[in-house]
């Protein structure tokens, strides 16, 4: 952690320290709805609690996710980001002098190319952690998965192989965790169409994306990449999107790229 990042995290606790520490303790067990957090602070006004949650979010100590459903108010969910602040004299000295601790080594960069969806990208541990957290897995479990995955990575590994390895690692810890990740990582959406539900695959989304294009036509690799992006982006908002939400986001992506 750089001294700038270290300072940013510490400064978050300038006001409302006790409440903010209690929020972190509440979130240690996993994602919580705002109302689940709020009930622990009956004497704290909603505006003050929102301000404290916003401070923690801006300091990247917690992460906010908003789920929208037609006919209902948006629901705010909060989870912990990885948090490690050593306030001992030696810990502060290590940060000032730019030394890494044992935890930091877990996040050391892995220079491996990954094949998937018609394109080649560098392995992104932040993207994997984000996917794990978005599927409802606790931060400590997500970090352990990353730690166990890294020795299995090799040049040219496919995204499918990575998914399979991650699933097995999670399955060894908990079948429930593995199933949650599998649902999130599937290349399709379960779409709420009013009276019924439909399963939209990435290939179907590619066709809609292609037909929504007003400028030049998308290439095959672009379509595969963008349809995959659409599925993942929407799942970060909700696992049960409405048809109108999906159509509007496809239109937005078609006009933006």
N, C-alpha and C positions, 0 to 999 in steps of 0.2 A: 504494500500500500504506500503510495507516495505521500509526502508531507501535506500536499494540497488536499488529497482525499481524506487523510487522517483528520486534518483541521476541519474539513467540511462536516464530517460525521460528528465530531465532538461539539461543534457549534450548534448542532441541532438541539442539544439538550440545555440550551441557555435558559429557557423558560418552561415551566411545567415538567421539570425533570422527573419527579416522582410518578406522575401520570404516564409519561412517555415510557418509563421503565416498566410500568405495569402493563402497558399495551404490548410491549415486546414479550413480556412473560406470557400474556394471554395467547399471543400468536405462535408461541414455540410449539404448540400442538398441531399447527396447520392453519389453513385458510379460514377466516372468520368473516361473516356478514357484519356490516356496520352495527346493526341492531344487537348482535351478539356481544360486540365490544362495548357498546354504549350502556348496556344493562349493568356492567361492572362499575359504572361511574354515575350513580344516581344524583350526586350532588354537583356534577360538572355540567355546565350548559352545553347544548348541542353545538353551538357556534365555537365554543372553546375547544371541545373535543375534536371537531372537524379541523380546527387550526393546528392542533397538536399532531393529528394524523397527517395533515398536509406537510408539516415540517419534517416528519419522519420520512415521508414519501420523497420530498425534495432532496433530503440527505441520503437517499437510496438505502435507507435502513429497512424500510418496508416497501411493498409494492401494491399498488391499487389496481383493481380490475372492476370494470362496470359491466353489468349484464342488463340488457334491455329486452323487455317483452311487451308486445302490443297490449294496451289497456292497463298497464301497470307502471308505477314509478320505477325509474332505473334503480337497480340494486348495486350497492358498492361492496366489494369484497377486498379484504386485505390479507397479505401474506408477508412473511419475513424474507428479506434478502439475506445473503451471507453477511454476518456481522462479526467482526473480530477487532476489538479495540483494547490494546494492552496499555494501561495507564501507569504501569510501574516505571521508575526512572530508567531502567535498562530498556524497557519497551519503547519509551519515547526516544531514547538515544538511537535505537536501531532505526526508527522511522526517519529521524533527522539525518542520520548518516546513510540512509538508503539501503539498509540491510533487510533481507527477506527473512521471514520466520518460516516455521515448518508448514503452516497453513498456506502461505503464499505459494509454495512450491507445487501445491496441488493444481494451481491455476497457471503454471508455467505453459507458455505457448507450445502447441504441437504442430509442427510444420508438415502436415499431411494433406494431400489432395484427395477429395472425396467425389466419387462419380454418382450422379443422380439426376433424374428428370431431364436428361439430354444435355446437362452442363457439368462442368467441373469446378468445384469451389474448394477453398481451404477449409479444413475442419474448424468449426466455430464452437468452442466450449460454451460461450455465452448463449448461443442459440439453443444448444442442447439443454442447458440449465433452465432457460426460459420455457422450453417445451415441457420439461418435467414439472416445473412449478405451475404452469398453466393447466396441467392435467390434474392438479390437486395434490402433488407429492410434496412433502415437507422439505425445507431447505437442507436439513442435515442428511436426509436420504438422497436427495439430488446430488449433493457434493460427494457422497460415498459412491454413487453410481459413476460419476465422472472419474473418480479416483480408480475404480476397478476397470473402467472402459479403456483408459489410455494405453495400458500395455498391449491391448488387442488391436490397436489401430495400425494400419500399414498403408503405404502409398497405393492409391487407386482403390481403396475400400469403397464399397457402394453404400448408399444411404439405407438400403434394405438390410445389409449385413449389420450396420450399426444399430438399426432398430431391433434386430433379432438378439444381438448381444445385450442391449439395454434391457430388453424384455426378460431375458434369462437372469440377469443380475437382480432385477426387481423381483422376479418370481422366487428367487432364493431367499429374499427378505420377506416378501408377502405376496400371495396370489392376488390380493385385492389391489395392491399397488401396480402390479403388472397389468391387470385388466384395465385399470384407469388409464395407464399410459397407452395401451393398445387401442382403446376407444379414441383417445385424443389423436394418435398418430395415423389413424386410418385415412386413406386418400378419398374421403367422401364426406358429405354433410347430410345430417338428418334434418330436413327442412319442414317447418310448420306451415302448411298451406291452408290453414283455417280449419276445415272439418276433417282433414286427413294429414298424414305425414308422407313425404317423399324422400327417397334417397338420391341425392345428386352426386354423381361421380365426377372426378376431375376431368374426364373426357367430355362429359356433358357440359361442364362449366367452360371448357375450352371452346366448345361450339358457340355457346352464348356469348362468350368473350369475343370470339371472331366476328360474329354477326353484329356486335355492338360497336365495332371499330369504325370510326369515321375517317381516320387518316389512312396511312399506308397499312397494308395487311401485315398481321403478325406472322413471323416465321414459326416453324414447328417447335423449335427449342424454346422460343419466347412463350408460346402458348402453354407448353408443359410447365415451364417455370412459373408463369403468372397464375395459372389455375391452381397450382400447388400453394402458391403464396396466398391466394384468396381463401382457400380452405383453412390454412393455418391461422391467418389473421382473424377470420370470423370465429374460429374456435377459441381464440384468446378472449373474445367478448362473451360468447355463449355457445354451448354445445347443442342448443336447440333454436337456431335462428328462424325468423319468419321469412317467408318467400320474398317479401318486399325489401327486407334488409339485404338479403343475398343479391337480389337483382340490382339494387342501388349501388352496392359495393362493386359488383362486376362492372357496372356502367362507369363508376368512378375510376377504376383501374384501367378500363379501355381508353378513357379520355386522358389519363395521366401519363401513359407510357408510349 
